[in-house]
Amino acid sequence: MKGDAVREHAAHAQGLVTPRGRHFSVSGRYRGRCGDFEVELRVDVDGHRPLKRVSADYYGAQTGEFLGSMRVDAVRVVPTAGETTITGRGVFSWPTTHRIVRVTIPRLSREGRPQATLEHLSPDGSRGHAYVCNFESTSFRRVALTEACQEGVERFTTYDTGDLPAPPPKRELSHQAAFAEAGIELVSSGPPTIVATADAGADARWSDAELHAAMEQDFSRLRDRPEWAIWLLHAARHDDPRLQGLMFDRRGLHRQGCAVFHDSIVGNGPDRARRQLHTCVHELGHGFNLLHSWQRSRATPPVASRPSATSWMNYPQRFAGGEQSFWSRFAFQFDDFELAHLRHAFQEDVIMGGRPFAGDARADAGAAEHGPRYNRGLTLRLSALREFALGLPVTVAIELRATTAYNQQVPPIVGPRVGNVDIFIRRPDGSEAAFEPLLQHCRGHDTVGLSARDRPICDHAFIHYGKDGFAFRAPGVYRVRARFVDLHGATVLSNTLTIRVVPPATRDDRQIHTMIDGNHGVGTLMSLMGSDAPALKAANDTLQEIIGSFPDHPVASVARLARARNAARGFKLIRRNGEVRLRPPNIEDAHALVEPILDLPQVRRATRTGIDPTTQDRAVADLVREIGVRPAVPPVVRNFIRSRRMEIATVINRLPPGDVALRRS
């Protein structure tokens, strides 16, 4: 009774109870027309976690073409005995003088939902369009959800939030129910399609390239335009065994699909179910263009990052108070900022296939947001070759070093692909953008202690091609800077690196540049380290032509490595019905491709035997970074190898010991 009294008091305070005491909710989604225009109106002033906002999207009434969005971030609610009036000044995605928004919703004494009238007014009182809108749903947005599940994967169905210590209220949650609490209706297309991988053997793990191919080819029902639809794959394991989730993308259309790797999610019983739920909601949240809690300064416009947020979009392992502290405070919900985005962001900023993930917030804008909150106990340094010929893959070395005697908890792997280092590139024309890798990895973030006594955390990052295409598109001087945000939200800024991109110098350079200039398929193959995706066949043919016609060119070496990585392991192509077509490994081709570049016997002499494949891959990857590259290989290719050393290690470990027997005449 006490809870009912509290809710009744809140409803009276909001003007949402009739004089006779009956609760009257007006929040939800409405739809109406005015002439040639149609509007979807969202009213959010009462109900569960009201944000006191109104928003709308506008379409052509006959064509359904999206025309623009409107949002009122602060509204005035005036209830009377006969109606509720909501007013405020709107922000529009197009120029207009009718910026005053008024929504009028009459009270009904009988059962049913009233109509809402949406009016657009100017400050001088002149009237614009007015829409009479019928009530559609208590949810604010409706999104189609298609799921697939790898054969043998034990995915969770629901988790009872009372099974382990957590803030109230206690309830059963699935990933769909979690979004429903946020006002987002995920409409299932039916039971998950079963993806049969029993015949794949060791290749039952998933590579970035296979996931990308699944999105490009087999789930192309997602049309080549923005659409309220997302695909979720429940898989066993990624090539990187510590990877728990991944948002895979398509160049041009972003945020349409994601995967969760259940074998990489640790725990048992309720603990495991809780982590599975969190990971599924987290990855789907990325599809709605939600950033990690500690990365919000990369939004456009930048906003305050919240590394201490108890939100679906934070990592429990990254929480400043520790993982158990996160779970004890986590109420299984999005925070208010994320809730406002899900319910009221302009359509292009949230719809799948709309605006690219994260945007292009400037490095200095993000730094300014943090103000004086810098971590002086860490330094971040970038280094690279000073000059690259146009078309050669650009990579940078990243070094995170401690300058104090006490241990700071930092991730063991740093870079843009794992999402903990932001890299910003200022082009010769003065424009600046954040580099976004083609796929976004969400790892289980183990942390390590780092002090001045320890070796720095070092890595190489491939920043040549990403979601926005080629990052270094024209000759000129580029400025590159990086940013790391620690567990407490303090910023570490790197030095500013100057990279000069020069025009092709030789006849071979010019011919190769003609073949790969603007060739997004080639860029994708470099980023994914090869692929069998049918959409990339022409790009694979181009790489093979470069290998055959220009065997000594650095681009040919990069092409060899990408094609060898793909040949050394089987490739899974998923059909829409879940059937998997497996191309078996081609070890002979893989060996022939890498033998001119890598000194395989030297690497093998330095490796250990009798350890599990994952540990072996890591051991070989460390060796490839330091040794094992033939002396004639140029520095630009050496650095590319360092940036893709884990992928290249899997090639080496799949080749049999008898190298000589495999060499072709």
C-alpha positions as CSV (number, residue, x, y, z in Angstrom):
1,M,0.0,0.0,0.0
2,K,2.8,2.3,0.8
3,G,4.2,1.9,-2.7
4,D,0.8,2.6,-4.3
5,A,0.5,5.7,-2.2
6,V,3.8,7.0,-3.4
7,R,2.9,6.3,-7.0
8,E,-0.5,8.0,-6.5
9,H,1.2,11.1,-5.0
10,A,3.7,11.3,-7.9
11,A,0.8,11.0,-10.4
12,H,-1.1,13.9,-8.7
13,A,2.1,16.0,-8.7
14,Q,2.5,15.5,-12.4
15,G,-1.2,16.3,-13.1
16,L,-1.9,12.8,-14.3
17,V,-4.8,11.8,-12.1
18,T,-8.3,12.9,-12.8
19,P,-10.3,14.7,-10.2
20,R,-12.1,11.4,-9.5
21,G,-8.7,9.8,-8.7
22,R,-8.3,7.6,-11.8
23,H,-4.7,7.4,-13.1
24,F,-4.4,8.8,-16.6
25,S,-1.2,8.1,-18.5
26,V,-0.5,10.1,-21.7
27,S,3.0,8.9,-22.6
28,G,3.7,6.7,-25.6
29,R,3.9,6.7,-29.4
30,Y,1.3,8.4,-31.6
31,R,0.9,8.7,-35.4
32,G,-0.9,11.3,-37.5
33,R,-1.1,13.1,-40.8
34,C,-1.4,16.6,-42.1
35,G,-1.7,16.9,-45.9
36,D,1.3,15.3,-47.5
37,F,3.2,14.7,-44.3
38,E,3.0,12.0,-41.6
39,V,4.4,12.3,-38.1
40,E,5.5,9.8,-35.4
41,L,5.1,11.6,-32.1
42,R,6.7,10.4,-28.8
43,V,5.3,11.8,-25.6
44,D,7.4,11.1,-22.5
45,V,6.0,12.9,-19.4
46,D,4.7,10.1,-17.1
47,G,4.9,6.4,-16.7
48,H,8.2,4.5,-16.1
49,R,11.2,6.9,-15.7
50,P,9.6,9.9,-17.5
51,L,12.2,12.2,-19.0
52,K,9.8,15.2,-19.5
53,R,10.5,15.3,-23.2
54,V,8.7,15.2,-26.6
55,S,10.1,14.2,-29.9
56,A,8.9,13.3,-33.4
57,D,10.0,12.1,-36.8
58,Y,8.4,13.3,-40.0
59,Y,7.8,11.4,-43.3
60,G,6.2,11.8,-46.7
61,A,2.6,10.5,-46.3
62,Q,2.6,8.7,-49.7
63,T,6.2,7.6,-50.0
64,G,7.2,7.0,-46.4
65,E,10.4,8.9,-47.1
66,F,12.1,10.2,-43.9
67,L,12.1,14.0,-43.9
68,G,13.5,15.1,-40.5
69,S,13.3,15.0,-36.7
70,M,12.3,17.3,-33.8
71,R,13.0,17.1,-30.1
72,V,11.9,19.2,-27.1
73,D,14.3,18.6,-24.3
74,A,12.4,20.5,-21.6
75,V,8.6,20.7,-21.6
76,R,6.0,22.4,-19.4
77,V,3.1,20.1,-18.5
78,V,-0.2,21.9,-17.6
79,P,-3.1,19.6,-16.6
80,T,-6.7,20.7,-16.4
81,A,-9.9,18.8,-15.7
82,G,-10.4,18.3,-19.5
83,E,-6.9,17.9,-21.0
84,T,-3.2,17.9,-20.6
85,T,-1.1,20.5,-22.5
86,I,2.6,20.0,-23.1
87,T,4.7,22.9,-24.5
88,G,8.3,23.7,-25.2
89,R,10.8,25.0,-27.6
90,G,11.9,22.4,-30.1
91,V,15.2,21.6,-31.8
92,F,14.6,20.7,-35.4
93,S,16.8,19.0,-38.0
94,W,15.8,21.6,-40.6
95,P,15.5,25.4,-40.4
96,T,12.1,26.6,-39.3
97,T,10.5,29.6,-37.7
98,H,7.8,27.5,-36.0
99,R,9.9,26.3,-33.2
100,I,7.3,26.3,-30.4
101,V,5.8,22.8,-30.0
102,R,2.4,22.3,-28.3
103,V,0.9,18.9,-27.7
104,T,-2.7,18.7,-26.4
105,I,-4.2,15.4,-25.1
106,P,-7.8,15.4,-23.9
107,R,-8.8,13.4,-20.8
108,L,-11.3,10.5,-21.4
109,S,-13.6,9.2,-18.8
110,R,-14.3,6.0,-20.8
111,E,-11.8,3.3,-21.5
112,G,-9.5,3.8,-24.4
113,R,-6.7,6.2,-25.5
114,P,-7.3,9.8,-26.6
115,Q,-5.8,11.4,-29.7
116,A,-3.0,13.9,-29.4
117,T,-2.8,17.1,-31.3
118,L,0.7,18.3,-32.3
119,E,1.0,21.9,-33.3
120,H,4.0,24.0,-34.5
121,L,3.9,27.7,-33.6
122,S,6.3,30.6,-34.0
123,P,7.1,33.0,-31.2
124,D,4.8,35.6,-32.7
125,G,1.9,33.2,-32.5
126,S,1.6,32.2,-36.2
127,R,0.7,28.6,-36.7
128,G,2.4,26.0,-38.8
129,H,1.3,22.4,-39.4
130,A,-1.0,20.7,-37.0
131,Y,-1.3,16.9,-36.7
132,V,-4.1,14.9,-35.1
133,C,-2.4,11.7,-33.9
134,N,-3.8,8.4,-32.9
135,F,-2.2,6.5,-30.0
136,E,-0.1,3.5,-31.2
137,S,1.8,2.0,-28.3
138,T,3.2,2.6,-24.9
139,S,6.7,2.0,-26.4
140,F,8.6,4.9,-28.0
141,R,10.3,2.9,-30.8
142,R,9.7,-0.4,-32.5
143,V,12.6,-2.5,-33.8
144,A,12.7,-5.8,-35.6
145,L,15.1,-8.3,-34.0
146,T,16.4,-11.3,-35.9
147,E,18.5,-13.9,-34.0
148,A,20.6,-16.8,-35.0
149,C,22.3,-19.3,-32.7
150,Q,25.3,-21.5,-33.4
151,E,24.6,-25.2,-32.9
152,G,25.5,-26.4,-29.4
153,V,25.6,-22.9,-27.9
154,E,23.8,-22.7,-24.5
155,R,22.3,-19.2,-24.6
156,F,20.4,-17.9,-21.7
157,T,16.7,-17.0,-21.9
158,T,16.0,-14.9,-18.8
159,Y,17.8,-13.9,-15.6
160,D,16.1,-13.2,-12.3
161,T,17.7,-10.0,-10.9
162,G,17.0,-11.2,-7.4
163,D,19.3,-14.3,-7.7
164,L,22.4,-12.3,-6.8
165,P,22.7,-9.0,-4.8
166,A,21.4,-6.1,-6.8
167,P,19.2,-3.0,-6.3
168,P,15.4,-3.5,-6.4
169,P,13.0,-4.2,-8.0
170,K,13.4,-7.9,-8.5
171,R,12.2,-9.2,-11.9
172,E,12.9,-11.6,-14.7
173,L,14.8,-10.0,-17.6
174,S,15.6,-11.1,-21.1
175,H,17.4,-8.8,-23.5
176,Q,14.1,-7.9,-25.0
177,A,12.6,-7.1,-21.6
178,A,15.6,-4.9,-20.8
179,F,14.9,-2.8,-23.8
180,A,11.1,-2.8,-23.1
181,E,11.9,-1.2,-19.7
182,A,13.7,1.6,-21.7
183,G,10.6,2.1,-23.9
184,I,12.0,0.2,-26.9
185,E,10.0,-2.7,-28.3
186,L,12.2,-5.4,-29.9
187,V,9.9,-7.4,-32.1
188,S,11.2,-10.9,-32.6
189,S,11.1,-12.5,-36.0
190,G,10.7,-15.9,-34.4
191,P,12.9,-18.6,-32.8
192,P,16.6,-18.2,-33.6
193,T,17.9,-19.8,-36.7
194,I,20.2,-22.6,-35.9
195,V,23.6,-22.2,-37.5
196,A,25.1,-25.7,-38.0
197,T,28.9,-25.8,-37.6
198,A,29.4,-29.4,-36.5
199,D,31.5,-30.1,-39.6
200,A,33.7,-27.1,-39.1
201,G,35.9,-28.8,-36.5
202,A,38.7,-26.4,-35.4
203,D,37.2,-23.8,-37.6
204,A,34.0,-23.5,-35.6
205,R,35.4,-20.4,-34.1
206,W,34.4,-17.2,-35.8
207,S,36.7,-14.7,-37.5
208,D,35.9,-11.0,-38.2
209,A,35.8,-11.8,-41.9
210,E,33.2,-14.5,-41.5
211,L,31.0,-12.3,-39.4
212,H,31.4,-9.5,-41.9
213,A,30.5,-11.9,-44.8
214,A,27.4,-13.0,-42.9
215,M,26.2,-9.4,-42.7
216,E,27.1,-8.6,-46.3
217,Q,25.7,-11.7,-48.0
218,D,23.5,-14.0,-46.1
219,F,21.5,-11.5,-44.1
220,S,21.0,-9.0,-46.9
221,R,17.3,-8.9,-46.1
222,L,18.3,-5.7,-44.2
223,R,17.8,-3.4,-47.1
224,D,20.4,-1.0,-48.4
225,R,18.9,1.9,-46.4
226,P,18.4,2.8,-42.8
227,E,15.9,0.5,-41.2
228,W,14.6,-0.3,-37.7
229,A,16.0,-3.8,-37.7
230,I,19.0,-5.5,-36.1
231,W,20.6,-9.0,-36.2
232,L,22.1,-10.8,-33.2
233,L,24.2,-13.9,-33.5
234,H,24.7,-16.1,-30.5
235,A,28.0,-17.8,-31.2
236,A,30.4,-20.0,-29.2
237,R,33.8,-18.4,-29.6
238,H,35.7,-15.8,-31.7
239,D,39.2,-16.3,-32.9
240,D,40.2,-14.1,-30.0
241,P,39.1,-16.2,-27.0
242,R,38.8,-13.2,-24.7
243,L,36.3,-11.5,-27.0
244,Q,32.8,-11.5,-25.5
245,G,31.0,-9.4,-28.0
246,L,31.4,-7.6,-31.3
247,M,29.4,-5.2,-33.4
248,F,30.1,-6.0,-37.0
249,D,29.4,-3.5,-39.7
250,R,29.2,-2.6,-43.3
251,R,30.8,0.4,-44.8
252,G,28.1,3.0,-45.5
253,L,25.4,1.2,-43.5
254,H,26.4,0.9,-39.8
255,R,25.2,-0.8,-36.7
256,Q,23.0,-3.5,-38.2
257,G,24.4,-6.6,-36.6
258,C,26.2,-7.9,-33.5
259,A,27.5,-11.1,-32.0
260,V,27.8,-12.5,-28.5
261,F,30.4,-15.2,-27.8
262,H,29.0,-17.3,-25.0
263,D,31.9,-19.6,-24.4
264,S,34.0,-16.5,-23.5
265,I,31.6,-15.4,-20.8
266,V,32.9,-16.8,-17.5
267,G,30.9,-17.9,-14.5
268,N,28.4,-20.5,-13.5
269,G,24.7,-20.5,-12.8
270,P,23.1,-17.1,-12.0
271,D,26.5,-15.4,-12.4
272,R,26.9,-16.6,-15.9
273,A,23.3,-15.8,-16.9
274,R,23.7,-12.3,-15.5
275,R,26.9,-11.8,-17.6
276,Q,25.2,-13.2,-20.7
277,L,22.2,-10.8,-20.3
278,H,24.6,-7.9,-19.8
279,T,26.6,-8.7,-22.9
280,C,23.6,-9.2,-25.2
281,V,22.0,-5.9,-24.1
282,H,25.4,-4.1,-24.3
283,E,26.0,-5.3,-27.9
284,L,22.5,-4.4,-29.0
285,G,22.9,-1.0,-27.4
286,H,25.8,-0.4,-29.7
287,G,23.4,-1.0,-32.6
288,F,21.4,1.9,-31.3
289,N,24.5,4.1,-31.5
290,L,25.2,4.0,-27.7
291,L,28.9,4.4,-26.9
292,H,30.7,2.8,-23.9
293,S,30.1,4.8,-20.8
294,W,33.7,6.0,-20.7
295,Q,33.7,7.0,-24.4
296,R,30.9,9.6,-24.5
297,S,33.4,12.4,-25.1
298,R,33.6,11.0,-28.6
299,A,29.9,11.7,-29.3
300,T,28.8,14.5,-31.5
301,P,28.6,16.9,-29.8
302,P,30.9,15.7,-27.0
303,V,29.3,15.0,-23.6
304,A,30.8,14.0,-20.3
305,S,32.1,10.5,-20.1
306,R,31.0,8.5,-17.1
307,P,33.4,5.6,-16.4
308,S,31.6,5.1,-13.1
309,A,28.2,4.7,-14.6
310,T,26.2,1.6,-13.5
311,S,24.8,1.1,-16.9
312,W,24.4,-1.6,-19.5
313,M,27.0,0.2,-21.6
314,N,29.8,0.0,-19.0
315,Y,32.1,-3.0,-18.4
316,P,31.8,-4.5,-15.0
317,Q,35.5,-5.3,-15.1
318,R,36.3,-1.7,-15.9
319,F,34.3,-0.2,-13.0
320,A,36.5,1.9,-10.8
321,G,35.2,0.3,-7.6
322,G,35.7,-3.2,-8.9
323,E,33.5,-5.7,-10.6
324,Q,31.6,-6.8,-7.5
325,S,30.9,-3.2,-6.6
326,F,29.4,-2.7,-10.1
327,W,27.0,-5.6,-9.8
328,S,25.9,-4.6,-6.3
329,R,24.9,-1.1,-7.6
330,F,23.7,-2.1,-11.1
331,A,19.9,-1.7,-11.4
332,F,19.8,-3.4,-14.8
333,Q,19.0,-0.3,-16.7
334,F,20.4,2.4,-19.0
335,D,21.2,5.7,-17.5
336,D,19.2,8.9,-18.2
337,F,21.5,10.1,-21.0
338,E,21.3,6.7,-22.8
339,L,17.5,6.6,-22.2
340,A,17.1,10.0,-23.8
341,H,19.1,8.9,-26.8
342,L,17.1,5.7,-27.2
343,R,13.7,7.4,-26.9
344,H,14.3,10.8,-28.4
345,A,17.5,11.1,-30.5
346,F,17.0,12.3,-34.1
347,Q,16.2,9.3,-36.2
348,E,19.4,9.3,-38.2
349,D,21.4,9.2,-35.0
350,V,19.8,6.0,-33.6
351,I,18.2,4.0,-36.5
352,M,20.3,1.1,-37.7
353,G,22.0,1.9,-41.0
354,G,21.8,5.7,-40.2
355,R,24.6,7.8,-38.9
356,P,27.9,6.1,-38.4
357,F,28.8,4.7,-35.0
358,A,30.3,7.2,-32.6
359,G,30.6,10.1,-35.0
360,D,33.7,12.3,-35.5
361,A,34.1,14.3,-32.3
362,R,37.3,16.3,-32.3
363,A,40.2,15.2,-30.1
364,D,40.6,18.7,-28.6
365,A,36.8,18.9,-27.9
366,G,37.0,15.7,-26.0
367,A,40.0,16.8,-24.0
368,A,38.4,20.1,-23.2
369,E,35.4,18.3,-21.8
370,H,37.6,16.6,-19.3
371,G,39.2,19.9,-18.3
372,P,41.9,19.4,-15.7
373,R,41.1,15.7,-15.2
374,Y,44.4,14.4,-16.7
375,N,46.3,11.4,-15.5
376,R,49.8,12.7,-15.0
377,G,51.0,9.2,-13.9
378,L,50.6,7.8,-17.4
379,T,52.1,8.8,-20.8
380,L,50.8,7.8,-24.2
381,R,53.1,7.9,-27.2
382,L,52.6,7.3,-30.9
383,S,55.3,6.6,-33.4
384,A,55.3,5.6,-37.0
385,L,57.3,5.9,-40.2
386,R,57.5,9.6,-41.2
387,E,56.6,9.0,-44.8
388,F,54.2,6.6,-46.6
389,A,53.6,6.2,-50.3
390,L,50.0,6.8,-51.2
391,G,48.2,3.4,-51.0
392,L,50.6,1.7,-48.6
393,P,48.9,0.6,-45.3
394,V,49.5,3.2,-42.5
395,T,50.1,1.7,-39.0
396,V,51.1,3.5,-35.8
397,A,52.9,2.1,-32.7
398,I,51.1,2.8,-29.4
399,E,53.0,2.9,-26.1
400,L,51.3,3.4,-22.7
401,R,53.9,3.9,-20.0
402,A,53.6,4.7,-16.2
403,T,55.7,7.4,-14.6
404,T,54.9,6.7,-11.0
405,A,56.0,4.0,-8.5
406,Y,52.5,2.9,-7.6
407,N,50.5,0.4,-9.8
408,Q,47.8,1.8,-12.0
409,Q,45.2,-0.7,-13.4
410,V,45.3,-0.6,-17.2
411,P,44.1,-2.9,-20.0
412,P,46.8,-5.4,-21.3
413,I,46.0,-4.6,-24.9
414,V,45.5,-1.1,-26.2
415,G,44.2,0.3,-29.5
416,P,41.2,1.5,-31.5
417,R,39.9,-2.0,-32.3
418,V,39.4,-3.0,-28.7
419,G,37.9,0.5,-28.0
420,N,40.3,1.8,-25.4
421,V,42.4,4.2,-27.4
422,D,40.8,6.9,-29.7
423,I,42.9,8.0,-32.6
424,F,42.1,11.3,-34.4
425,I,43.4,12.2,-37.8
426,R,43.7,15.8,-39.1
427,R,43.8,15.7,-42.9
428,P,45.7,18.1,-45.2
429,D,42.5,20.1,-45.8
430,G,42.2,20.8,-42.0
431,S,39.2,18.4,-41.4
432,E,39.5,16.0,-38.5
433,A,37.9,12.7,-37.7
434,A,38.2,9.8,-35.3
435,F,39.4,6.6,-36.9
436,E,36.8,3.9,-36.6
437,P,37.9,0.3,-37.3
438,L,35.7,-1.8,-39.5
439,L,34.5,-3.9,-36.6
440,Q,34.2,-2.9,-32.9
441,H,35.5,-5.5,-30.4
442,C,34.1,-5.8,-26.8
443,R,36.7,-7.8,-24.8
444,G,36.6,-9.1,-21.3
445,H,38.8,-6.4,-19.9
446,D,41.3,-8.0,-17.7
447,T,43.5,-5.3,-16.2
448,V,47.2,-5.4,-15.3
449,G,49.1,-3.3,-12.8
450,L,51.5,-0.8,-14.5
451,S,54.2,1.2,-12.7
452,A,57.4,3.0,-13.7
453,R,59.3,-0.2,-13.0
454,D,57.3,-2.2,-15.6
455,R,57.7,-2.4,-19.4
456,P,55.2,-0.2,-21.1
457,I,52.1,-1.7,-22.8
458,C,52.9,-1.6,-26.5
459,D,50.9,-2.4,-29.6
460,H,50.6,-1.5,-33.3
461,A,47.3,-0.3,-34.8
462,F,46.2,-0.5,-38.4
463,I,44.6,2.8,-39.2
464,H,44.6,2.7,-43.0
465,Y,41.0,1.6,-43.6
466,G,37.9,1.7,-41.4
467,K,34.2,2.3,-41.4
468,D,34.6,5.6,-43.2
469,G,36.9,4.1,-45.9
470,F,40.5,5.0,-46.5
471,A,41.8,7.4,-43.8
472,F,44.8,8.6,-45.9
473,R,43.1,9.4,-49.2
474,A,45.4,12.0,-50.8
475,P,49.0,13.1,-50.7
476,G,49.8,15.7,-48.0
477,V,50.7,16.1,-44.3
478,Y,48.5,14.4,-41.7
479,R,48.5,15.0,-38.0
480,V,47.6,12.0,-35.8
481,R,46.9,12.1,-32.0
482,A,45.6,9.6,-29.6
483,R,43.6,9.6,-26.4
484,F,43.4,7.0,-23.6
485,V,40.8,7.3,-20.7
486,D,41.7,5.5,-17.5
487,L,39.3,3.6,-15.2
488,H,38.5,6.8,-13.3
489,G,37.8,8.9,-16.4
490,A,41.0,10.8,-16.4
491,T,42.5,11.5,-19.9
492,V,45.9,10.8,-21.2
493,L,46.7,12.6,-24.5
494,S,49.5,11.4,-26.8
495,N,52.1,13.4,-28.7
496,T,51.0,14.7,-32.1
497,L,52.4,12.6,-34.9
498,T,53.2,14.0,-38.3
499,I,52.8,11.6,-41.2
500,R,53.6,12.7,-44.8
501,V,51.8,10.8,-47.6
502,V,53.6,11.2,-50.9
503,P,52.3,10.6,-54.5
504,P,53.3,7.4,-56.3
505,A,57.0,7.7,-57.4
506,T,57.6,4.8,-59.8
507,R,55.7,3.3,-62.7
508,D,54.8,0.3,-60.5
509,D,53.6,2.6,-57.8
510,R,51.3,4.4,-60.2
511,Q,49.9,1.3,-61.7
512,I,49.2,-0.3,-58.3
513,H,47.6,3.0,-57.1
514,T,45.3,3.0,-60.1
515,M,44.2,-0.5,-59.2
516,I,43.5,0.2,-55.5
517,D,42.6,3.9,-55.4
518,G,39.1,4.1,-53.8
519,N,38.8,0.3,-54.0
520,H,36.9,-0.3,-50.8
521,G,36.9,-4.0,-51.3
522,V,40.7,-4.0,-51.2
523,G,40.6,-1.9,-48.1
524,T,38.2,-4.3,-46.5
525,L,40.4,-7.3,-47.2
526,M,43.4,-5.5,-45.7
527,S,41.3,-4.7,-42.6
528,L,39.8,-8.2,-42.2
529,M,43.0,-10.0,-43.3
530,G,41.2,-11.7,-46.2
531,S,37.7,-13.0,-46.8
532,D,35.7,-15.4,-49.0
533,A,32.7,-13.1,-49.0
534,P,31.2,-13.2,-52.5
535,A,30.9,-9.4,-52.5
536,L,34.7,-9.2,-52.2
537,K,35.6,-11.6,-55.1
538,A,36.7,-8.7,-57.4
539,A,38.9,-7.3,-54.7
540,N,40.5,-10.7,-54.1
541,D,41.2,-10.9,-57.9
542,T,42.8,-7.5,-57.7
543,L,45.1,-8.6,-54.8
544,Q,46.0,-11.7,-56.7
545,E,46.8,-9.7,-59.9
546,I,49.1,-7.4,-57.8
547,I,50.9,-10.5,-56.4
548,G,51.4,-11.9,-59.9
549,S,52.4,-8.7,-61.7
550,F,54.3,-6.8,-59.0
551,P,55.7,-9.6,-56.7
552,D,58.4,-7.4,-55.1
553,H,56.2,-4.4,-54.3
554,P,55.2,-3.7,-50.6
555,V,51.5,-3.8,-51.5
556,A,52.1,-7.3,-52.9
557,S,53.5,-8.4,-49.6
558,V,50.5,-7.0,-47.8
559,A,48.2,-8.8,-50.3
560,R,50.2,-12.1,-49.7
561,L,49.6,-11.9,-45.9
562,A,45.9,-11.1,-46.2
563,R,45.3,-14.0,-48.7
564,A,47.5,-16.4,-46.7
565,R,45.6,-15.6,-43.5
566,N,42.3,-16.5,-45.3
567,A,43.7,-19.6,-47.0
568,A,45.2,-21.1,-43.8
569,R,41.8,-21.5,-42.2
570,G,38.5,-22.7,-43.5
571,F,35.8,-20.1,-44.2
572,K,32.2,-20.4,-43.1
573,L,29.5,-18.9,-45.2
574,I,26.1,-18.8,-43.5
575,R,22.9,-19.3,-45.6
576,R,19.7,-17.6,-44.5
577,N,18.2,-21.0,-43.3
578,G,21.2,-21.5,-41.0
579,E,23.0,-23.9,-43.4
580,V,26.8,-23.4,-43.3
581,R,29.0,-23.9,-46.4
582,L,32.6,-24.6,-45.2
583,R,35.6,-24.1,-47.5
584,P,38.4,-26.2,-46.0
585,P,41.8,-24.7,-45.3
586,N,44.3,-24.5,-48.2
587,I,47.6,-25.0,-46.3
588,E,49.7,-25.3,-49.5
589,D,48.6,-21.9,-50.8
590,A,49.0,-20.3,-47.4
591,H,52.6,-21.5,-47.2
592,A,53.5,-20.4,-50.7
593,L,52.1,-16.9,-50.0
594,V,54.0,-16.3,-46.7
595,E,57.3,-18.1,-47.4
596,P,58.9,-15.1,-49.2
597,I,58.0,-12.8,-46.3
598,L,58.4,-14.8,-43.1
599,D,61.4,-16.9,-41.9
600,L,59.2,-19.8,-40.8
601,P,62.0,-22.1,-39.5
602,Q,63.4,-19.3,-37.3
603,V,60.0,-18.7,-35.7
604,R,59.4,-22.4,-35.2
605,R,62.8,-22.9,-33.5
606,A,61.8,-20.2,-30.9
607,T,58.3,-21.5,-30.2
608,R,57.4,-23.9,-27.5
609,T,55.4,-27.2,-28.1
610,G,52.9,-29.0,-26.0
611,I,50.8,-25.9,-25.2
612,D,47.2,-25.2,-26.1
613,P,46.5,-23.5,-29.5
614,T,45.5,-20.2,-28.1
615,T,48.6,-19.9,-26.0
616,Q,50.7,-21.0,-29.0
617,D,49.1,-18.3,-31.1
618,R,50.0,-15.6,-28.6
619,A,53.5,-16.9,-28.2
620,V,54.1,-16.9,-32.0
621,A,52.4,-13.4,-32.3
622,D,55.0,-12.1,-29.8
623,L,57.8,-13.7,-31.8
624,V,56.5,-12.3,-35.1
625,R,56.6,-8.8,-33.6
626,E,60.3,-9.1,-32.9
627,I,61.8,-11.8,-35.2
628,G,60.9,-14.0,-38.1
629,V,60.6,-11.4,-40.9
630,R,63.0,-11.8,-43.7
631,P,65.6,-9.0,-44.0
632,A,64.5,-7.8,-47.4
633,V,61.0,-7.0,-46.2
634,P,60.6,-3.2,-46.0
635,P,59.7,-1.3,-42.8
636,V,56.1,-0.5,-43.9
637,V,55.4,-4.2,-44.3
638,R,57.1,-5.0,-41.0
639,N,54.9,-2.6,-39.2
640,F,51.8,-4.0,-40.9
641,I,52.8,-7.5,-39.7
642,R,53.1,-6.2,-36.2
643,S,49.7,-4.6,-36.3
644,R,48.1,-8.0,-37.5
645,R,50.5,-10.3,-35.7
646,M,47.7,-12.4,-34.1
647,E,46.1,-13.2,-37.4
648,I,49.5,-13.9,-38.9
649,A,50.4,-16.2,-36.0
650,T,47.4,-18.4,-36.8
651,V,48.8,-18.9,-40.3
652,I,52.2,-20.0,-39.0
653,N,50.7,-22.4,-36.4
654,R,48.5,-24.1,-39.1
655,L,51.5,-24.8,-41.4
656,P,53.0,-28.3,-40.8
657,P,56.6,-28.6,-39.6
658,G,57.8,-29.9,-42.9
659,D,58.2,-26.5,-44.7
660,V,60.4,-27.8,-47.5
661,A,57.9,-30.5,-48.5
662,L,55.3,-27.8,-49.2
663,R,57.3,-25.5,-51.3
664,R,56.3,-25.2,-54.9
665,S,58.7,-25.5,-57.7
